Amino acid sequence: MSDWVDLRSDTVTRPSPAMRDAMAGAEVGDDVYGEDPTVNRLQAVVAERLGFEAALFVPSGTMANQLAVLAHTERGDEVFIHQDSHVYYYEGGAAALWAGATLSLLTGAEGLVDPERLEQAIRPANIHHPRPRLLILENSHNRAGGAALAVERLRPVLAVARAHGLFIHVDGARLYNAAVALGVDVRALTAGADSVALCLSKGLGAPVGSLLAGSRALIDRARTYRKWLGGGMRQAGILAAAGLLALDNVARLADDHARAGRLQAELAARGFDAWRPSVPTNMVMVDLPGSAAAFAAQARNHGVLVGAMGPRRLRLVTHLDIHDDQVHRAIAVFDRLAGEAEHAG
């Protein structure tokens, strides 16, 4: 599909020749025994960069998030989470399945839990109530259009969580996108959190892999749960080597953000309801008058792949395999389909 303009997700990136070379030449060992030097290096680098004692390499962002829920909670504990969060919306009810957690769904602007709603949702200790235990935040926020949530916006909800003794986990699948968009060191966005999940296989461009970072004690517990869930990958250094190179792609995320901005502006100029959040990253949302799935199918016929995020909403995601010419091609296809719809009408 090398000739396609693939805007479905930043997970579709392919490893560069340099990344493939690094994978082929990686020094490896058995990671389940803790003996893979490349995995150990990746874990140490990510832990240091995110500001934690330790980190654990896992196959996916979903596993990283679910390990955090398992490590922070006991069965029946209450987890507070935005109703549009990835952990709730896209992880198959796994928190209920594995951790036996009770998810309390909250609302708030751009995917950020409103602090007043969190305060109201936390019930007093009582045998009739689950124990309030964990707050999960997401930054950047996928279903909010890739919204980057600034430190100033995070502080009030973090303060409420801390006042009630909650642990705090950040689903930072695209945390570096948020940091780049906000112009801050990534540690500014992890401060106050007990754990953070970071994905390497989205905008950073690794073929697979995520990390969970936290205290050494938390990561020791998570390692046990990773084993239970089948996440021990043995000679995983061939994947960790790609992850180490992916961390060099942080600065160029700004290029993805700029192209998403150009895409949004051009589509809006052509009459599409194309929008981005207050602090945008690498996503563009397009709200249509008709079926998003039908529009996506038509775009595919013209070599452009886009994702439907609702009955009438498309999500377009820029990434390292999308360059200026692909942006122009996508705009031309949208223009053509709009013209065809107008003619048919």
TIROFI-394059 format. One record per residue (C-alpha): residue number from 1; residue in one letter; x, y, z. Coordinates in Angstrom, 1 decimal, decimal comma. Each point is the difference from the previous one (the first is absolute). Example, Ala and Ser with C-alpha at 12.3 -4.5 7.8 and 13.67 -1.06 7.14 Angstrom:
i=1 aa=A east=12,3 north=-4,5 up=7,8
i=2 aa=S east=1,4 north=3,4 up=-0,7
***
This chain:
i=1 aa=M east=0,0 north=0,0 up=0,0
i=2 aa=S east=3,0 north=2,3 up=-0,6
i=3 aa=D east=-2,0 north=2,1 up=-2,5
i=4 aa=W east=-2,8 north=0,7 up=2,4
i=5 aa=V east=-0,4 north=3,2 up=2,0
i=6 aa=D east=-0,7 north=-1,7 up=3,4
i=7 aa=L east=-1,5 north=2,4 up=2,5
i=8 aa=R east=-1,8 north=-2,6 up=2,1
i=9 aa=S east=2,5 north=0,1 up=2,8
i=10 aa=D east=3,6 north=0,7 up=0,9
i=11 aa=T east=0,3 north=-3,7 up=0,9
i=12 aa=V east=0,4 north=-0,8 up=-3,8
i=13 aa=T east=3,6 north=1,3 up=-0,2
i=14 aa=R east=2,6 north=-2,3 up=-1,3
i=15 aa=P east=3,5 north=-0,3 up=1,4
i=16 aa=S east=2,7 north=1,9 up=-1,8
i=17 aa=P east=3,1 north=-1,9 up=-1,5
i=18 aa=A east=2,1 north=1,3 up=2,9
i=19 aa=M east=-2,6 north=-1,4 up=2,4
i=20 aa=R east=0,0 north=-3,4 up=-1,7
i=21 aa=D east=3,8 north=0,0 up=0,1
i=22 aa=A east=-0,1 north=0,7 up=3,7
i=23 aa=M east=-2,5 north=-2,8 up=0,6
i=24 aa=A east=2,1 north=-2,4 up=-2,0
i=25 aa=G east=3,2 north=0,8 up=2,0
i=26 aa=A east=-1,6 north=0,3 up=3,4
i=27 aa=E east=1,7 north=-1,7 up=3,0
i=28 aa=V east=-2,5 north=-2,3 up=1,6
i=29 aa=G east=-0,6 north=-2,2 up=3,0
i=30 aa=D east=-3,0 north=-1,5 up=1,7
i=31 aa=D east=-2,1 north=2,9 up=1,3
i=32 aa=V east=-2,2 north=-2,2 up=2,2
i=33 aa=Y east=3,2 north=-0,6 up=2,0
i=34 aa=G east=0,8 north=3,7 up=-0,2
i=35 aa=E east=3,0 north=-0,8 up=-2,2
i=36 aa=D east=-0,7 north=1,8 up=-3,3
i=37 aa=P east=2,5 north=2,9 up=0,0
i=38 aa=T east=-1,8 north=2,0 up=-2,7
i=39 aa=V east=-3,4 north=-0,3 up=1,9
i=40 aa=N east=1,7 north=1,0 up=3,2
i=41 aa=R east=1,6 north=3,1 up=-1,7
i=42 aa=L east=-3,4 north=1,0 up=-1,5
i=43 aa=Q east=-1,7 north=-0,3 up=3,4
i=44 aa=A east=2,7 north=2,0 up=1,7
i=45 aa=V east=-0,1 north=2,8 up=-2,6
i=46 aa=V east=-3,8 north=0,3 up=0,0
i=47 aa=A east=-0,2 north=0,0 up=3,8
i=48 aa=E east=2,6 north=2,7 up=0,3
i=49 aa=R east=-1,6 north=2,1 up=-2,8
i=50 aa=L east=-3,5 north=-0,2 up=1,6
i=51 aa=G east=1,3 north=0,6 up=3,5
i=52 aa=F east=-0,6 north=-3,4 up=1,7
i=53 aa=E east=2,1 north=-2,7 up=1,7
i=54 aa=A east=-0,7 north=-2,8 up=-2,4
i=55 aa=A east=-1,9 north=-1,0 up=-3,2
i=56 aa=L east=-1,2 north=-3,2 up=-1,6
i=57 aa=F east=-0,1 north=-0,8 up=-3,7
i=58 aa=V east=-3,2 north=-1,6 up=-1,1
i=59 aa=P east=-1,6 north=-0,9 up=-3,4
i=60 aa=S east=-2,7 north=2,6 up=-0,1
i=61 aa=G east=-1,5 north=3,1 up=1,5
i=62 aa=T east=-3,1 north=-1,9 up=1,1
i=63 aa=M east=2,2 north=-2,4 up=2,0
i=64 aa=A east=1,9 north=2,9 up=1,6
i=65 aa=N east=-3,2 north=1,6 up=1,1
i=66 aa=Q east=-1,5 north=-3,2 up=1,3
i=67 aa=L east=3,2 north=-0,8 up=2,0
i=68 aa=A east=-0,3 north=3,4 up=1,6
i=69 aa=V east=-3,6 north=-0,7 up=1,0
i=70 aa=L east=1,0 north=-3,4 up=1,4
i=71 aa=A east=3,0 north=1,4 up=1,9
i=72 aa=H east=-1,9 north=2,9 up=1,6
i=73 aa=T east=-3,2 north=-1,7 up=0,9
i=74 aa=E east=-1,6 north=-3,0 up=1,7
i=75 aa=R east=-3,2 north=-1,8 up=-1,1
i=76 aa=G east=-3,0 north=2,2 up=0,3
i=77 aa=D east=1,9 north=3,3 up=0,3
i=78 aa=E east=-1,4 north=3,1 up=-1,7
i=79 aa=V east=1,8 north=1,5 up=-3,0
i=80 aa=F east=-1,0 north=3,5 up=-1,1
i=81 aa=I east=0,4 north=0,7 up=-3,7
i=82 aa=H east=-1,3 north=2,2 up=-2,8
i=83 aa=Q east=-2,8 north=-1,6 up=-2,0
i=84 aa=D east=1,9 north=0,6 up=-3,2
i=85 aa=S east=3,3 north=-1,4 up=1,2
i=86 aa=H east=1,9 north=-2,8 up=-1,8
i=87 aa=V east=0,1 north=-2,2 up=3,0
i=88 aa=Y east=-3,8 north=0,0 up=0,2
i=89 aa=Y east=-0,9 north=0,4 up=-3,7
i=90 aa=Y east=2,5 north=-2,2 up=-1,8
i=91 aa=E east=1,3 north=-2,6 up=2,3
i=92 aa=G east=-2,8 north=-2,5 up=0,0
i=93 aa=G east=-1,1 north=0,3 up=3,6
i=94 aa=A east=3,4 north=-1,4 up=1,0
i=95 aa=A east=0,1 north=1,8 up=3,4
i=96 aa=A east=-3,1 north=-1,8 up=1,1
i=97 aa=L east=1,3 north=-3,3 up=-1,4
i=98 aa=W east=3,5 north=-0,1 up=1,4
i=99 aa=A east=-0,1 north=2,4 up=3,0
i=100 aa=G east=-3,6 north=-0,3 up=1,0
i=101 aa=A east=-0,1 north=3,8 up=0,2
i=102 aa=T east=-3,1 north=2,1 up=0,1
i=103 aa=L east=0,3 north=2,8 up=-2,6
i=104 aa=S east=-1,8 north=3,3 up=0,8
i=105 aa=L east=-0,4 north=2,0 up=-3,2
i=106 aa=L east=0,4 north=3,8 up=0,3
i=107 aa=T east=-0,2 north=2,9 up=-2,5
i=108 aa=G east=2,0 north=3,1 up=-0,6
i=109 aa=A east=1,3 north=2,2 up=-2,9
i=110 aa=E east=2,4 north=-1,5 up=-2,6
i=111 aa=G east=0,2 north=-3,4 up=1,8
i=112 aa=L east=1,2 north=1,4 up=3,3
i=113 aa=V east=-2,0 north=-1,0 up=3,1
i=114 aa=D east=-1,7 north=3,0 up=1,6
i=115 aa=P east=1,4 north=0,4 up=3,5
i=116 aa=E east=-3,4 north=1,0 up=1,5
i=117 aa=R east=-1,6 north=-3,1 up=-1,5
i=118 aa=L east=2,9 north=-2,2 up=1,4
i=119 aa=E east=-0,6 north=1,6 up=3,4
i=120 aa=Q east=-3,7 north=-0,8 up=-0,1
i=121 aa=A east=0,6 north=-3,5 up=-1,3
i=122 aa=I east=2,3 north=-1,1 up=2,9
i=123 aa=R east=-2,2 north=-1,6 up=2,6
i=124 aa=P east=0,8 north=-0,3 up=3,7
i=125 aa=A east=1,3 north=-3,2 up=1,5
i=126 aa=N east=-2,9 north=-2,3 up=0,5
i=127 aa=I east=-0,6 north=-3,7 up=-0,5
i=128 aa=H east=-2,6 north=0,8 up=-2,6
i=129 aa=H east=2,6 north=1,8 up=-2,2
i=130 aa=P east=3,0 north=-1,2 up=-1,9
i=131 aa=R east=3,4 north=1,3 up=1,2
i=132 aa=P east=1,0 north=3,1 up=-2,1
i=133 aa=R east=3,5 north=-0,9 up=-1,2
i=134 aa=L east=1,2 north=1,3 up=-3,3
i=135 aa=L east=-0,4 north=2,9 up=-2,4
i=136 aa=I east=0,9 north=-0,5 up=-3,7
i=137 aa=L east=0,8 north=2,9 up=-2,3
i=138 aa=E east=0,9 north=0,0 up=-3,7
i=139 aa=N east=2,5 north=2,4 up=-1,6
i=140 aa=S east=-0,2 north=0,7 up=-2,9
i=141 aa=H east=-3,7 north=-1,0 up=-0,2
i=142 aa=N east=-1,0 north=-2,0 up=-3,0
i=143 aa=R east=-3,8 north=0,4 up=-0,1
i=144 aa=A east=0,4 north=3,7 up=0,8
i=145 aa=G east=1,7 north=0,4 up=-3,3
i=146 aa=G east=3,6 north=-0,5 up=1,3
i=147 aa=A east=-0,3 north=2,7 up=2,6
i=148 aa=A east=3,2 north=0,8 up=1,9
i=149 aa=L east=-0,9 north=0,7 up=3,6
i=150 aa=A east=2,2 north=2,7 up=1,6
i=151 aa=V east=1,4 north=-0,2 up=3,6
i=152 aa=E east=-2,2 north=2,9 up=1,0
i=153 aa=R east=-3,1 north=-2,0 up=-1,0
i=154 aa=L east=1,2 north=-3,2 up=1,7
i=155 aa=R east=0,8 north=1,5 up=3,4
i=156 aa=P east=-3,6 north=0,5 up=1,4
i=157 aa=V east=-1,0 north=-3,6 up=-0,7
i=158 aa=L east=3,3 north=-1,4 up=1,3
i=159 aa=A east=-0,5 north=2,0 up=3,2
i=160 aa=V east=-3,5 north=-1,5 up=0,5
i=161 aa=A east=1,4 north=-3,5 up=-0,6
i=162 aa=R east=2,8 north=0,5 up=2,4
i=163 aa=A east=-2,3 north=1,5 up=2,7
i=164 aa=H east=-1,9 north=-3,3 up=-0,1
i=165 aa=G east=3,0 north=-2,3 up=-0,1
i=166 aa=L east=-0,5 north=-1,2 up=-3,5
i=167 aa=F east=2,8 north=-1,4 up=-2,1
i=168 aa=I east=0,4 north=1,7 up=-3,4
i=169 aa=H east=0,8 north=-1,7 up=-3,3
i=170 aa=V east=0,5 north=1,8 up=-3,2
i=171 aa=D east=-0,7 north=-1,7 up=-3,3
i=172 aa=G east=2,7 north=1,8 up=-1,9
i=173 aa=A east=-0,1 north=-2,0 up=-3,2
i=174 aa=R east=0,7 north=3,2 up=-1,8
i=175 aa=L east=1,5 north=1,9 up=2,9
i=176 aa=Y east=2,9 north=1,3 up=-2,1
i=177 aa=N east=-2,5 north=1,5 up=-2,5
i=178 aa=A east=-1,5 north=1,9 up=2,9
i=179 aa=A east=3,4 north=1,1 up=1,3
i=180 aa=V east=1,1 north=1,2 up=-3,4
i=181 aa=A east=-3,3 north=1,9 up=-0,6
i=182 aa=L east=0,2 north=1,7 up=3,4
i=183 aa=G east=3,7 north=0,7 up=-0,3
i=184 aa=V east=0,9 north=-1,6 up=3,3
i=185 aa=D east=2,3 north=-2,7 up=1,3
i=186 aa=V east=-1,9 north=-3,3 up=0,1
i=187 aa=R east=0,7 north=-0,2 up=3,8
i=188 aa=A east=-2,3 north=3,0 up=0,5
i=189 aa=L east=-2,9 north=-2,2 up=-1,1
i=190 aa=T east=1,0 north=-2,9 up=2,1
i=191 aa=A east=0,5 north=1,9 up=3,3
i=192 aa=G east=-2,5 north=-1,1 up=2,6
i=193 aa=A east=-0,8 north=-3,3 up=-1,7
i=194 aa=D east=0,7 north=-3,4 up=1,5
i=195 aa=S east=0,3 north=-1,7 up=-3,3
i=196 aa=V east=0,1 north=0,9 up=-3,7
i=197 aa=A east=-0,5 north=-2,2 up=-3,1
i=198 aa=L east=2,0 north=1,1 up=-3,1
i=199 aa=C east=-0,5 north=-1,5 up=-3,5
i=200 aa=L east=2,9 north=-0,3 up=-2,4
i=201 aa=S east=-2,0 north=-1,3 up=-3,0
i=202 aa=K east=-2,0 north=3,1 up=-0,7
i=203 aa=G east=1,5 north=3,3 up=-1,0
i=204 aa=L east=3,4 north=-1,0 up=1,1
i=205 aa=G east=0,1 north=-2,7 up=-2,7
i=206 aa=A east=1,1 north=-3,2 up=1,7
i=207 aa=P east=-1,7 north=-3,1 up=-1,4
i=208 aa=V east=-1,3 north=-1,3 up=3,4
i=209 aa=G east=0,3 north=0,7 up=3,6
i=210 aa=S east=-0,9 north=2,2 up=3,0
i=211 aa=L east=1,3 north=0,6 up=3,5
i=212 aa=L east=-1,4 north=0,4 up=3,4
i=213 aa=A east=2,0 north=2,3 up=2,3
i=214 aa=G east=-0,4 north=0,4 up=3,8
i=215 aa=S east=1,7 north=-0,7 up=3,3
i=216 aa=R east=2,2 north=-3,1 up=0,2
i=217 aa=A east=-2,5 north=-1,7 up=2,2
i=218 aa=L east=-2,9 north=0,7 up=-2,4
i=219 aa=I east=2,0 north=-1,3 up=-3,0
i=220 aa=D east=1,0 north=-3,2 up=2,0
i=221 aa=R east=-3,8 north=-0,7 up=0,5
i=222 aa=A east=-0,7 north=0,9 up=-3,7
i=223 aa=R east=2,7 north=-2,5 up=-1,1
i=224 aa=T east=-1,8 north=-2,8 up=1,8
i=225 aa=Y east=-3,3 north=1,0 up=-1,7
i=226 aa=R east=1,7 north=0,2 up=-3,3
i=227 aa=K east=1,0 north=-3,6 up=0,4
i=228 aa=W east=-3,6 north=-1,0 up=0,9
i=229 aa=L east=-1,3 north=1,8 up=-3,2
i=230 aa=G east=2,6 north=-1,7 up=-2,2
i=231 aa=G east=2,0 north=3,1 up=-0,6
i=232 aa=G east=3,5 north=-1,5 up=0,5
i=233 aa=M east=1,7 north=0,3 up=-3,4
i=234 aa=R east=3,3 north=-1,7 up=0,6
i=235 aa=Q east=2,7 north=1,4 up=-2,4
i=236 aa=A east=-1,9 north=3,3 up=-0,4
i=237 aa=G east=3,1 north=2,0 up=-0,6
i=238 aa=I east=-0,7 north=-0,1 up=-3,7
i=239 aa=L east=-3,2 north=2,1 up=0,8
i=240 aa=A east=1,6 north=2,1 up=2,7
i=241 aa=A east=2,7 north=1,1 up=-2,5
i=242 aa=A east=-2,7 north=1,4 up=-2,2
i=243 aa=G east=-1,4 north=1,8 up=3,1
i=244 aa=L east=3,3 north=1,6 up=0,8
i=245 aa=L east=0,2 north=1,5 up=-3,5
i=246 aa=A east=-3,6 north=1,0 up=0,1
i=247 aa=L east=0,8 north=2,3 up=3,0
i=248 aa=D east=2,1 north=2,0 up=-2,5
i=249 aa=N east=-3,2 north=0,9 up=-1,8
i=250 aa=V east=-1,4 north=2,3 up=2,7
i=251 aa=A east=1,1 north=3,3 up=-1,5
i=252 aa=R east=-1,5 north=-0,8 up=-3,4
i=253 aa=L east=-3,4 north=-0,5 up=1,4
i=254 aa=A east=-0,4 north=3,7 up=-0,5
i=255 aa=D east=0,0 north=-0,7 up=-3,8
i=256 aa=D east=-3,0 north=-2,3 up=0,5
i=257 aa=H east=-1,8 north=2,7 up=1,9
i=258 aa=A east=0,7 north=2,6 up=-2,7
i=259 aa=R east=-1,3 north=-2,3 up=-2,7
i=260 aa=A east=-3,1 north=-0,7 up=2,0
i=261 aa=G east=-0,5 north=3,7 up=0,3
i=262 aa=R east=0,4 north=0,5 up=-3,7
i=263 aa=L east=-2,5 north=-2,8 up=-0,7
i=264 aa=Q east=-2,6 north=1,4 up=2,3
i=265 aa=A east=0,3 north=3,5 up=-1,4
i=266 aa=E east=-0,3 north=-1,2 up=-3,6
i=267 aa=L east=-3,0 north=-2,2 up=0,7
i=268 aa=A east=-1,7 north=2,8 up=1,9
i=269 aa=A east=0,6 north=2,4 up=-2,8
i=270 aa=R east=-1,8 north=-2,5 up=-2,3
i=271 aa=G east=-3,1 north=0,0 up=2,2
i=272 aa=F east=0,7 north=-3,1 up=2,2
i=273 aa=D east=-0,7 north=0,1 up=3,7
i=274 aa=A east=3,7 north=-0,8 up=0,8
i=275 aa=W east=1,2 north=0,8 up=3,5
i=276 aa=R east=2,8 north=-0,4 up=2,5
i=277 aa=P east=0,0 north=0,6 up=3,8
i=278 aa=S east=1,3 north=3,0 up=1,8
i=279 aa=V east=3,6 north=-1,4 up=0,1
i=280 aa=P east=0,1 north=-2,2 up=-3,0
i=281 aa=T east=2,4 north=-2,8 up=-0,9
i=282 aa=N east=0,0 north=-2,4 up=-3,0
i=283 aa=M east=-3,7 north=-0,5 up=-0,4
i=284 aa=V east=-2,8 north=1,6 up=-2,0
i=285 aa=M east=-3,7 north=-0,8 up=0,6
i=286 aa=V east=-2,5 north=0,4 up=-2,8
i=287 aa=D east=-3,7 north=0,1 up=0,8
i=288 aa=L east=-2,1 north=-1,0 up=-3,1
i=289 aa=P east=-3,7 north=0,5 up=-0,8
i=290 aa=G east=-0,2 north=-3,6 up=-1,0
i=291 aa=S east=1,6 north=-3,4 up=0,7
i=292 aa=A east=3,6 north=0,0 up=1,0
i=293 aa=A east=0,4 north=-3,6 up=-0,9
i=294 aa=A east=-1,4 north=0,6 up=-3,5
i=295 aa=F east=2,4 north=3,0 up=-0,5
i=296 aa=A east=2,9 north=-2,1 up=1,2
i=297 aa=A east=-0,9 north=-2,7 up=-2,5
i=298 aa=Q east=-0,1 north=2,5 up=-2,9
i=299 aa=A east=3,3 north=1,6 up=1,1
i=300 aa=R east=1,6 north=-3,5 up=0,0
i=301 aa=N east=-1,1 north=-0,4 up=-3,7
i=302 aa=H east=2,2 north=3,0 up=-0,7
i=303 aa=G east=3,0 north=-1,2 up=2,0
i=304 aa=V east=-0,6 north=1,9 up=3,2
i=305 aa=L east=-0,6 north=-1,9 up=3,3
i=306 aa=V east=-1,8 north=1,8 up=2,8
i=307 aa=G east=-1,6 north=-1,3 up=3,1
i=308 aa=A east=-3,6 north=0,3 up=1,2
i=309 aa=M east=-0,2 north=1,1 up=3,6
i=310 aa=G east=-3,8 north=0,1 up=0,2
i=311 aa=P east=-3,0 north=-0,1 up=-2,3
i=312 aa=R east=0,9 north=3,3 up=-1,5
i=313 aa=R east=3,5 north=0,8 up=1,2
i=314 aa=L east=3,3 north=-0,8 up=-1,7
i=315 aa=R east=3,4 north=0,1 up=1,6
i=316 aa=L east=3,0 north=0,8 up=-2,1
i=317 aa=V east=3,5 north=-0,6 up=1,6
i=318 aa=T east=3,3 north=1,3 up=-1,3
i=319 aa=H east=3,2 north=-1,9 up=0,7
i=320 aa=L east=3,6 north=-0,5 up=-1,2
i=321 aa=D east=-1,1 north=-1,8 up=-3,2
i=322 aa=I east=-2,3 north=2,9 up=-1,0
i=323 aa=H east=1,8 north=2,8 up=-1,9
i=324 aa=D east=-1,2 north=3,1 up=-1,8
i=325 aa=D east=-0,8 north=-1,7 up=-3,2
i=326 aa=Q east=-2,3 north=-2,5 up=1,9
i=327 aa=V east=-1,7 north=2,9 up=1,7
i=328 aa=H east=-0,7 north=1,6 up=-3,4
i=329 aa=R east=-1,3 north=-3,3 up=-1,4
i=330 aa=A east=-2,4 north=-0,4 up=3,0
i=331 aa=I east=-1,3 north=3,5 up=-0,5
i=332 aa=A east=-0,6 north=-0,6 up=-3,7
i=333 aa=V east=-2,0 north=-3,2 up=0,8
i=334 aa=F east=-2,1 north=1,8 up=2,6
i=335 aa=D east=-0,6 north=2,8 up=-2,6
i=336 aa=R east=-1,0 north=-2,5 up=-2,6
i=337 aa=L east=-2,4 north=-1,9 up=2,2
i=338 aa=A east=-1,6 north=3,3 up=1,2
i=339 aa=G east=-0,5 north=0,9 up=-3,7
i=340 aa=E east=-1,5 north=-3,3 up=-0,8
i=341 aa=A east=-2,4 north=0,2 up=3,0
i=342 aa=E east=-1,0 north=3,5 up=-1,1
i=343 aa=H east=-0,6 north=-1,1 up=-3,6
i=344 aa=A east=-2,0 north=-3,0 up=1,2
i=345 aa=G east=-2,1 north=2,2 up=2,3
***
